[in-house]
Amino acid sequence: MAPIISTVSSLRHKRFPLLATLFQGSFPFAFTVTFRPTYQLPFLSRSLSSTSEMSSLSIPVNVPTATEDADQLRKAFEGWGTNEGIIISIIAHRSAAQRHQIRHVYAEAYGDDLLKALVKELTHDFEKLVRLWMLDSAERDATLAYESARRWGPGNRALIEIACARSSDELFSARRAYHALYKRSIEEDVAAHAEGDFKKLLVLLLTAYRYEGPEVNMPLAKAEAKLLHEKIRNKAYADEEMIRILTTRSKAQLTATFNAYNNEYGHPINKDLKSDPSDEFLSVLRAIIKCITCPEKHFEKTIRLAIGKIGTDEGALTRVIATRAEVDMAVIKELYYKRNSVPLFRAIKKDTTGDYEDFLVALVGEEGA
């Protein structure tokens, strides 16, 4: 096998340099893989030509061709049993663009959908992780949204993550993919399964198209910080004005508003939203604010809760690793280490087993924090 390098571990750094970079507001260069496809699969939303510097994904120095990878995967399915090791060694170390190309080449060479072949050969949590990982990002979010909407519960954070931890274009692409896959809209299914204030809040979040620019109106931020404080003080958590602010303002504007809240009242807004720890609507509001202001902290907490209690929450663990490995998992790993004094890959090894464990660790990486 070609030697594996990490886009993160290849840099010489101290224990938490990515956190320092992140909170200073400047981002380092991106590790780029150039790819010019000659075909088009649906739902290509995020750029498939680059891997974020915050990614934990490791890619071979000399990447085999998509044809070679497709042939190896085909061989992994042949014989008496599936060779899961070959599957992991290939797809866990290929970028989104490369996985996309492999799917196309496999279909042309064997007249079969690689994703369907993988689902047929694999089982349980390993199959679910592989299935999500092999989907294009918009398809993946649409699939997660569909599963979450139809089994909606306040503790399920998938819809909130898709609405608040993605860019406006990414959310829009997920909605388009949902239309194509399920012949209806996300908001239709959410409206059919969620209830009351949750339904009102989620529908507005999922149909928003926030402005992505850096501009901030400071007088407005101070005024809306005061308004939010009044609503929270009066326990009007589902008030239309409160929901309007959270679902329509840009992330830069909301960050300024939350900073103004902290400056004026001496503590973060989420502290005031903890007045009743058993209130599930307040928990959802806190998750929305965290996903908007610092999604990495939200995802670190989600992983920590998934593997830090009796019984693993494989659904949450699978969702976060599959959706963040190519985005900001390097930062999440550092946050996890800082919070728990244990590298994330070791915590995963302790709490999972078999091929599922191996694939998770391959995506997260054993180097670094």
BELJOVEN-V455367 format. One record per residue. N is the residue number from 1. RES is the residue in one letter. PHI is phi in degrees with one decimal (* if undefined). Layout:
((N,RES,PHI) (N,RES,PHI))
//
This chain:
((1,M,*) (2,A,-64.3) (3,P,-61.8) (4,I,-101.5) (5,I,-122.1) (6,S,-104.7) (7,T,-68.3) (8,V,-106.1) (9,S,-69.2) (10,S,-72.6) (11,L,-89.9) (12,R,-86.6) (13,H,-152.5) (14,K,-81.1) (15,R,-63.8) (16,F,-130.2) (17,P,-68.3) (18,L,-68.7) (19,L,-64.9) (20,A,-61.6) (21,T,-62.5) (22,L,-61.5) (23,F,-78.4) (24,Q,-80.7) (25,G,86.6) (26,S,-116.6) (27,F,-117.4) (28,P,-74.2) (29,F,-63.0) (30,A,-99.7) (31,F,-75.0) (32,T,-115.0) (33,V,-116.9) (34,T,-80.5) (35,F,-150.0) (36,R,-121.9) (37,P,-69.3) (38,T,-102.5) (39,Y,-143.5) (40,Q,-138.5) (41,L,-95.6) (42,P,-72.1) (43,F,70.1) (44,L,-82.0) (45,S,-98.6) (46,R,-75.4) (47,S,-62.6) (48,L,-95.7) (49,S,-102.2) (50,S,-145.3) (51,T,-114.9) (52,S,-60.5) (53,E,-62.9) (54,M,-84.1) (55,S,-72.1) (56,S,-101.1) (57,L,-67.5) (58,S,-111.4) (59,I,-125.5) (60,P,-57.7) (61,V,-61.4) (62,N,-113.7) (63,V,-78.9) (64,P,-60.2) (65,T,-69.9) (66,A,-61.3) (67,T,-64.4) (68,E,-62.8) (69,D,-63.5) (70,A,-62.2) (71,D,-63.3) (72,Q,-65.0) (73,L,-66.1) (74,R,-61.5) (75,K,-64.5) (76,A,-64.9) (77,F,-89.6) (78,E,-85.7) (79,G,87.1) (80,W,-74.4) (81,G,-142.1) (82,T,-81.1) (83,N,-92.6) (84,E,-64.5) (85,G,-61.3) (86,I,-64.3) (87,I,-59.0) (88,I,-64.7) (89,S,-63.0) (90,I,-93.5) (91,I,-74.2) (92,A,-76.8) (93,H,-126.7) (94,R,-129.8) (95,S,-71.0) (96,A,-58.7) (97,A,-63.0) (98,Q,-69.1) (99,R,-65.0) (100,H,-60.1) (101,Q,-65.9) (102,I,-60.9) (103,R,-59.9) (104,H,-66.6) (105,V,-64.4) (106,Y,-61.6) (107,A,-62.6) (108,E,-68.5) (109,A,-76.7) (110,Y,-119.4) (111,G,62.5) (112,D,-139.0) (113,D,-82.6) (114,L,-58.1) (115,L,-61.7) (116,K,-66.0) (117,A,-64.2) (118,L,-64.9) (119,V,-61.1) (120,K,-67.8) (121,E,-85.2) (122,L,-106.5) (123,T,-139.9) (124,H,56.0) (125,D,-65.8) (126,F,-62.7) (127,E,-62.3) (128,K,-63.0) (129,L,-66.9) (130,V,-61.7) (131,R,-61.3) (132,L,-64.8) (133,W,-64.4) (134,M,-82.2) (135,L,-75.3) (136,D,-64.9) (137,S,-57.9) (138,A,-69.1) (139,E,-59.9) (140,R,-61.6) (141,D,-64.7) (142,A,-62.9) (143,T,-63.4) (144,L,-63.4) (145,A,-64.1) (146,Y,-62.0) (147,E,-64.2) (148,S,-70.9) (149,A,-63.4) (150,R,-77.8) (151,R,-121.9) (152,W,-61.9) (153,G,-152.9) (154,P,-57.2) (155,G,-80.6) (156,N,-84.6) (157,R,-98.4) (158,A,-59.2) (159,L,-64.4) (160,I,-65.9) (161,E,-63.8) (162,I,-66.3) (163,A,-76.5) (164,C,-116.2) (165,A,-102.2) (166,R,-109.3) (167,S,-74.0) (168,S,-60.6) (169,D,-66.4) (170,E,-65.7) (171,L,-62.9) (172,F,-62.5) (173,S,-65.0) (174,A,-63.6) (175,R,-66.1) (176,R,-64.5) (177,A,-63.0) (178,Y,-60.9) (179,H,-56.2) (180,A,-67.0) (181,L,-78.8) (182,Y,-118.8) (183,K,60.5) (184,R,-162.7) (185,S,-96.8) (186,I,-58.3) (187,E,-64.4) (188,E,-60.8) (189,D,-69.6) (190,V,-64.4) (191,A,-63.3) (192,A,-77.8) (193,H,-115.3) (194,A,-83.6) (195,E,-134.2) (196,G,55.9) (197,D,-65.1) (198,F,-62.5) (199,K,-61.3) (200,K,-58.7) (201,L,-68.2) (202,L,-67.1) (203,V,-60.8) (204,L,-67.8) (205,L,-62.6) (206,L,-76.5) (207,T,-101.8) (208,A,-74.5) (209,Y,-134.6) (210,R,-67.5) (211,Y,-67.3) (212,E,-103.0) (213,G,-74.8) (214,P,-88.4) (215,E,-63.2) (216,V,-134.7) (217,N,-101.6) (218,M,-66.5) (219,P,-57.9) (220,L,-66.1) (221,A,-59.9) (222,K,-67.2) (223,A,-65.7) (224,E,-76.5) (225,A,-64.3) (226,K,-64.8) (227,L,-63.1) (228,L,-61.3) (229,H,-61.5) (230,E,-64.6) (231,K,-64.4) (232,I,-67.6) (233,R,-60.7) (234,N,-87.8) (235,K,58.4) (236,A,-93.5) (237,Y,-67.2) (238,A,-103.2) (239,D,-58.7) (240,E,-58.9) (241,E,-68.2) (242,M,-64.9) (243,I,-66.6) (244,R,-59.1) (245,I,-62.8) (246,L,-68.6) (247,T,-101.5) (248,T,-118.8) (249,R,-71.9) (250,S,-64.9) (251,K,-64.7) (252,A,-64.8) (253,Q,-66.3) (254,L,-65.3) (255,T,-60.9) (256,A,-63.5) (257,T,-64.1) (258,F,-68.0) (259,N,-66.1) (260,A,-63.2) (261,Y,-60.3) (262,N,-62.4) (263,N,-66.2) (264,E,-78.2) (265,Y,-112.4) (266,G,82.0) (267,H,-161.7) (268,P,-65.5) (269,I,-61.4) (270,N,-64.9) (271,K,-65.9) (272,D,-70.2) (273,L,-86.4) (274,K,-105.4) (275,S,-60.5) (276,D,-131.2) (277,P,-57.6) (278,S,-87.4) (279,D,-79.1) (280,E,-68.8) (281,F,-67.2) (282,L,-64.7) (283,S,-62.0) (284,V,-65.8) (285,L,-61.1) (286,R,-64.0) (287,A,-64.8) (288,I,-60.7) (289,I,-63.7) (290,K,-66.1) (291,C,-64.7) (292,I,-77.3) (293,T,-89.2) (294,C,-154.3) (295,P,-58.6) (296,E,-59.6) (297,K,-68.2) (298,H,-60.9) (299,F,-71.0) (300,E,-61.9) (301,K,-64.8) (302,T,-61.7) (303,I,-64.5) (304,R,-59.0) (305,L,-70.2) (306,A,-69.9) (307,I,-117.0) (308,G,-105.9) (309,K,-132.9) (310,I,-69.0) (311,G,87.4) (312,T,-80.9) (313,D,-89.7) (314,E,-63.0) (315,G,-61.5) (316,A,-67.7) (317,L,-62.7) (318,T,-61.2) (319,R,-60.3) (320,V,-68.7) (321,I,-64.7) (322,A,-66.7) (323,T,-91.5) (324,R,-113.5) (325,A,-57.7) (326,E,-96.4) (327,V,-112.1) (328,D,-149.8) (329,M,-63.6) (330,A,-61.4) (331,V,-71.1) (332,I,-59.9) (333,K,-60.9) (334,E,-66.1) (335,L,-61.5) (336,Y,-62.9) (337,Y,-63.4) (338,K,-63.1) (339,R,-81.3) (340,N,-118.9) (341,S,60.1) (342,V,-135.9) (343,P,-59.8) (344,L,-60.0) (345,F,-63.0) (346,R,-69.8) (347,A,-63.6) (348,I,-65.6) (349,K,-59.5) (350,K,-70.4) (351,D,-107.1) (352,T,-131.4) (353,T,-141.1) (354,G,64.3) (355,D,-65.5) (356,Y,-60.9) (357,E,-59.8) (358,D,-61.4) (359,F,-71.6) (360,L,-58.5) (361,V,-65.4) (362,A,-62.5) (363,L,-75.2) (364,V,-76.9) (365,G,88.7) (366,E,-94.1) (367,E,-89.6) (368,G,74.4) (369,A,-66.7))
//
